[in-house]
């Protein structure tokens, strides 16, 4: 009896920790899909960025974006406490109860109650993300099916963090796989970037440098130091990047369909 109880306690503890990871990643996912009109590559970049944050920092973003009502925020605070306790101090806090067979059922009961709370919160976060994806014309089941085609879980892609200012070596035109021309920015460390909903996003696809073409208006303006890779925006995909030479700016504007959904973007360099 004592051995089976111990195994059950460990099993329930493992389930609780699993749900904590589901919720934390689910909240990252919710924050990302709540950002309108991001590309698939930009999703991966934002996921990596948010994976570097503490949960306290993620909570601040949740509050800023008004994704949960006050009751939901209380649940998020409770989850934060449970998550930290399970990760750092649970077995210390329950050392006496776990050591005494007659008290072990109390530990099991507590873990089951924790799991019930975590399951409810996990379902709530997943439902919110599903609703947002549905409004944007995406299907979560299709995304899951696509991922499960892999023989093993693909590792998370890593991205370089942008500084508040960068040294810009070159801007070129590049014809992407869709046949459209996009701007490619080369920074001082020779990493390549393109534009996203707000400024630059790292461009990690294999590229033949011979397929990069000069922009006439940008001749003889490089390097540009103290270049701001982010910009004040009125809406996603609607901003100007100051090239700091000859009054030049790169203007980014959205292209939307009849249903007012984002399709792509257009860009030009002008004074």
CORRATA-V177037 format. One record per residue. N is the residue number from 1. RES is the residue in one small letter. OMEGA is omega in whole degrees, 0 to 359 (none if undefined). D_FIRST is the distance of its C-alpha to the first C-alpha in Angstrom with 1 decimal. Layout:
BEGIN
N/RES/OMEGA/D_FIRST
N/RES/OMEGA/D_FIRST
END
This chain:
BEGIN
1/x/182/0.0
2/x/181/3.8
3/x/180/5.5
4/x/178/5.3
5/x/179/6.1
6/x/178/8.6
7/x/181/10.0
8/x/178/10.5
9/x/179/12.3
10/x/179/14.4
11/x/180/15.2
12/x/176/16.4
13/x/178/18.3
14/x/178/20.0
15/x/180/21.0
16/x/179/22.5
17/x/177/24.4
18/x/180/25.6
19/x/177/27.0
20/x/178/28.7
21/x/177/30.5
22/x/182/31.5
23/x/182/32.9
24/x/178/34.8
25/x/178/36.4
26/x/178/36.9
27/x/174/38.9
28/x/180/40.9
29/x/180/41.7
30/x/178/42.7
31/x/184/45.0
32/x/183/46.6
33/x/176/47.3
34/x/175/48.7
35/x/188/51.5
36/x/165/54.1
37/x/176/55.6
38/x/178/53.9
39/x/179/54.1
40/x/179/51.2
41/x/179/52.0
42/x/175/52.1
43/x/181/48.7
44/x/180/47.3
45/x/180/49.3
46/x/178/48.1
47/x/178/44.4
48/x/179/44.9
49/x/184/46.7
50/x/176/44.0
51/x/179/41.2
52/x/183/42.9
53/x/170/42.7
54/x/179/40.2
55/x/176/38.4
56/x/178/40.6
57/x/177/43.6
58/x/179/42.2
59/x/179/41.8
60/x/178/45.5
61/x/179/46.5
62/x/181/44.5
63/x/180/46.3
64/x/184/49.7
65/x/177/49.3
66/x/181/48.3
67/x/180/45.5
68/x/172/43.4
69/x/185/44.5
70/x/179/43.7
71/x/178/40.4
72/x/179/39.4
73/x/175/40.4
74/x/177/38.1
75/x/178/35.2
76/x/177/36.3
77/x/179/36.4
78/x/177/32.8
79/x/180/31.7
80/x/179/33.5
81/x/181/31.6
82/x/181/28.2
83/x/182/29.2
84/x/181/30.4
85/x/179/27.4
86/x/184/24.9
87/x/192/27.2
88/x/191/28.1
89/x/189/26.1
90/x/184/22.8
91/x/172/20.6
92/x/181/23.2
93/x/184/23.3
94/x/183/19.5
95/x/181/19.1
96/x/182/18.3
97/x/182/15.9
98/x/183/13.9
99/x/182/14.1
100/x/182/12.7
101/x/183/9.1
102/x/180/10.9
103/x/182/13.0
104/x/177/11.0
105/x/177/11.3
106/x/178/15.0
107/x/180/15.1
108/x/180/13.6
109/x/180/16.1
110/x/181/18.9
111/x/178/18.4
112/x/178/18.5
113/x/177/21.7
114/x/180/23.2
115/x/180/22.8
116/x/178/24.5
117/x/182/27.3
118/x/179/27.7
119/x/179/27.9
120/x/181/30.7
121/x/179/32.6
122/x/178/32.3
123/x/180/33.7
124/x/180/36.5
125/x/180/37.6
126/x/179/37.6
127/x/178/39.6
128/x/180/42.2
129/x/179/42.6
130/x/181/43.0
131/x/180/45.6
132/x/180/47.6
133/x/180/47.4
134/x/178/48.6
135/x/180/51.6
136/x/177/52.5
137/x/179/52.4
138/x/182/49.3
139/x/184/46.4
140/x/180/42.9
141/x/179/41.7
142/x/178/44.6
143/x/178/43.8
144/x/179/40.2
145/x/179/41.5
146/x/181/43.9
147/x/183/41.3
148/x/175/39.0
149/x/178/42.0
150/x/178/41.4
151/x/175/39.4
152/x/182/37.7
153/x/179/37.5
154/x/179/41.0
155/x/177/41.0
156/x/178/42.3
157/x/179/46.0
158/x/183/47.3
159/x/176/50.4
160/x/180/52.9
161/x/177/53.1
162/x/171/56.6
163/x/176/58.5
164/x/172/60.4
165/x/181/63.5
166/x/170/64.0
167/x/184/66.9
168/x/183/67.9
169/x/186/69.6
170/x/166/70.4
171/x/181/69.9
172/x/172/70.5
173/x/179/70.4
174/x/177/68.0
175/x/184/67.8
176/x/184/64.2
177/x/180/62.6
178/x/179/63.6
179/x/179/67.2
180/x/177/67.5
181/x/178/68.7
182/x/176/66.3
183/x/175/67.1
184/x/181/65.4
185/x/175/65.4
186/x/180/65.3
187/x/189/64.2
188/x/179/65.1
189/x/177/62.1
190/x/169/63.2
191/x/181/60.2
192/x/184/61.2
193/x/170/60.6
194/x/183/61.6
195/x/176/61.6
196/x/184/58.8
197/x/179/58.5
198/x/177/59.4
199/x/188/61.0
200/x/175/59.9
201/x/185/56.9
202/x/181/56.3
203/x/188/57.7
204/x/179/55.5
205/x/176/56.9
206/x/185/59.0
207/x/175/62.6
208/x/184/65.9
209/x/178/67.9
210/x/179/71.0
211/x/176/69.9
212/x/185/70.1
213/x/183/73.5
214/x/174/75.4
215/x/187/75.8
216/x/185/79.6
217/x/183/79.3
218/x/179/76.9
219/x/172/79.2
220/x/178/79.9
221/x/185/77.5
222/x/2/74.7
223/x/175/73.0
224/x/180/72.0
225/x/180/70.3
226/x/177/68.3
227/x/180/67.5
228/x/183/65.1
229/x/173/62.6
230/x/184/61.5
231/x/171/63.8
232/x/184/64.1
233/x/173/63.5
234/x/175/64.6
235/x/179/62.0
236/x/181/59.9
237/x/178/62.3
238/x/183/65.3
239/x/177/66.4
240/x/172/68.9
241/x/182/68.3
242/x/180/71.0
243/x/168/72.4
244/x/177/74.5
245/x/174/77.6
246/x/179/80.7
247/x/184/78.9
248/x/175/76.7
249/x/169/73.5
250/x/182/71.1
251/x/179/70.6
252/x/181/67.4
253/x/180/67.4
254/x/170/65.1
255/x/184/66.1
256/x/179/64.7
257/x/181/65.0
258/x/179/66.4
259/x/179/63.0
260/x/176/63.2
261/x/180/60.3
262/x/177/60.5
263/x/180/61.7
264/x/179/62.8
265/x/172/64.9
266/x/183/68.5
267/x/175/69.8
268/x/176/73.1
269/x/181/74.7
270/x/177/77.6
271/x/none/79.2
END
